[in-house]
Structures are given as structure tokens and as C-alpha cells.
Amino acid sequence: MTPTQAHASPPTRGQVLLAKPRGYCAGVDRAVQTVEHALEHYGAPVYVRKQIVHNLHVVRALEERGAIFVEETDEVPEGATVVFSAHGVAPEVHAQAVERGLKTIDATCPLVTKVHHEARRFANEGYDILLIGHEGHEEVVGTTGEAPDRITLVDGPDDVANVVVRDPERVVWLSQTTLSVDETMQTVNALRERFPSLQSPPSDDICYATQNRQAAVKTIAAQVELFLVVGSSNSSNSVRMVEVAEAAGARAAYLVENADAIDAAWLEGVTTVGLSSGASVPDILVREVVDWLAARGYGDLREVSHTEERLTFALPQELRRDLRASAGA
């Protein structure tokens, strides 16, 4: 083999349609920055209750910098600093932190906080709240904790028949922010058949980033034989994107943690690959997949933009206060 042959590009097999927007949303970016700034300001270790966001790469990178991830607040030493994840926590978790004398930094996504506010308001007004979401998901656990006596979880359309309410005339639905828009509305429609007086939240609970990423997937899916979504298996919004790709016409769709998780056999007979990533995925993982595909003949990369995202969220107020005080010292 000559030097020229050794460095020759692989034969072209097809193209990659890269969805935009993809990857980090404003809430995830804020949460990750919160832990990074906390480590810089307070010093390691900084404890984080649950995964700050549902992505193993992000968690491991923060662990290398001195973050310690725990499942429950009682695992945090008394008086230490703890960050609450982007998914939100129930009021009892805040109370437990106070009892242990912990310094808390709440990195809950502001859009999740909005749902918490809605849950408290509707509960105070005497409504039964039907929370559409997946049982056991951290966001659902946190929201339910705001009004446990008033909230009933509805895990998809098939669960609607099991719902029992006090007063069918005073019922409202809320939802986990990371669901499939289409499936959520199927559940809402099924609920409305049972409860014609069902009220909706004042604004859509499914977050803008979830909707935008799903919409971007839909614009591409029908044009590809294979769709890859980069994300972790415990990331609800990433899993939903795979489902959206399949429903929108992709012949096959897979969730992959990173480039190493791709099976080359999936490329058999494929001329066009769709690619996106969940809202908790750093773009470096997408770039690694792009390189992996290019090395196998899919070097024709085209970004397909659905919408531009410009929303940003400020760091948690307790962290901003400490950073300002330090800068002024």
C-alpha cells in the first residue's frame, strides 16, 4: 500500500442530515454551568443529588473535576454543599437539606419550576391534577411532591381508564416537560373524552427545546433510512426523539450513547443517515458520531435547521449571590 492509498478517503456511500437544533438546551446548560461554577467557587467536593442531567459523559466529566453524585440528601455530609439536579425535587427534599444544615443550590430547570408552580396553584384551588408522565422519572417525582394528595400520574393513553377524580368538573392536566408532543396530546384527548370539563395549563408544559428537537427530527426522518439519536437511555427526551423518528418515517432509528455504540451493520443499504441528539448531550459526542460516519463513507454532511434557539437562563440566585460577594470582596 502506497502512502497515498493509506490516506485515501473512504468511498462515498451516502450523506448525513444533521438536525438543528440539537443537544444542550438552556436548562441543561444552566445546570452543568451551575456545578462547574460551584466547584470553582466553593472547591471540591460539591455534592449533586441525582445526575445533574441525564447524560453519562457529562456526569463523568464533572466527577473528574470533584463533583460527587448521590442518590439521596442523607448521603451528603452535614454542612456540605449540594446541588439539586435540573429535573427538580419535591419540597420534602428541601426540608431534609435544611435539617442537615446543607448549603443548597437549586439547578432545577426554570421550565420545570413553572410546572411546580402550576401544581401548587391548581391544588390550592381544589383541582384534581392529572400529571402526564412516566412513573419513577425524577421530574415526575418532584412535581408530584408539590401536591401529592391532588396529583394522579397518567402514564400514557392506556392509563386513562384507571383515572379516578373527586369532581369531574374540576380537573386539569399538567405534563412532564420532556415527553413526546404527539403522545401527550393523545393522552390529553383520551382524558378529555372521560372528563369533558378537563382544563389545560395556562401554557404548554412540554418545554420549547423538547418540541424543537422533535420537530427538527420530523423534518428529516422521512428522508432517511437510518436515524441516530445521541443520548443516554435514561434521558426521556432522547428516547422520545427515537420514537418520533420512527413515527415520522425513518426506516430504522436507534438511541446511541456515543459513537462506540453504533453497529456498522445498521449502515447496510443506507444512503442517508439522520442525526440528532437529546437536550442533555454535549456536541462533542455528536461530532464523534459525525467523524465515525465520515470514516465509513458518509462524509457528505448537511445541517438541516428547523428553528433558531436563543433562550438562556441565569445561574441559580443563591450561586449568583455568592459569586457577586466574592467578586466584590
Steps between C-alpha positions, in 0.01 A plus 500: 500500500640838399489803732238654271280191525542487879352847537236475231147593599254213531266454204191717524197300614257777589423815690415606855216739579584668830202642687501849648420575775652209688695441819513727802192703584510809718398310813769235458766759419404690816511185715842389376640851540357507852708201606809632321474843668427340836817289476705806404352720773455267797764242409464124478315304602160632398220248540227460239173324576423265208660546159514874433371417150434160345829451316783273614771697317402819681479327837842338464661825386366677809610213724853546369484863614389408852121463490358214707164367384266352759152355485357659814565803717589291805814385317635857508716584807340754732592856411621412149392659171243313291362582156150384406477368145326661203203264541377661822430367848201473730459744792591225746848481346553870571380440857743210545786720381410767755491240777853387409633855479591464135585788271261445209521623144186428301581433133142401414418605145278811513251328270465216752463758778210647298323162513559484877337843538203386292460186712492701823257756359251249363521291818425810709199568278362152567574336166592138441824513299562233238876496446593342168842340532705190566491337841828526690648778286668755727302789358171320564604415856589863568180642353280245679663601827356850465143371553504124558136488614380676186718352225430179308762371256374407154764295319374521142163450326463142623501623860205734457237237586655463848461866596272584792422862597301670775308742279493456120421872470827604667775313317814634332788333320871576533790312344859400537700745288694242297220295345409443139266780397287266289463231767420760764218639291368147441484462878335840541237413237427169673470679835265758351270224375464383860501847654348754256566785747874424510701822512840558345797678660532871416793418271638180351698301756713314246813712480593701193822300452321165507250625243765656277719187499205277419388734222852503352503119505166494316633720219777248432361158588306430181814568294723242669532125533681526833460754779746520790420690818795557733389477862486289813236233553369675813448825310127527438526767231764296310289183509199697375704633206566144383128427518425819305752406229340159452148643496604769250629255240857393577547134404699441818594719796735434789608669821878492543702615800794592274674395177624176658140384538425508126473165321657522155243245379235771532656673198421212263302642208492849653562802280381773740547514877309738726679617813398696808555498874301540818483819702759378753767401247819704445579562134837323525314167505312594182826602333648160584204334327544728198866394480408132541254524213744695282761227548250254353413702193235735634705816473238710321365692800203737471349684794122535484377788713145506632521800734751717681521486879621806689353444846740501795442469874691676776685293758309417822459810715682354803807429286484841330486666843813318620686571178418872524607511863830335412561738210435798725721379783 
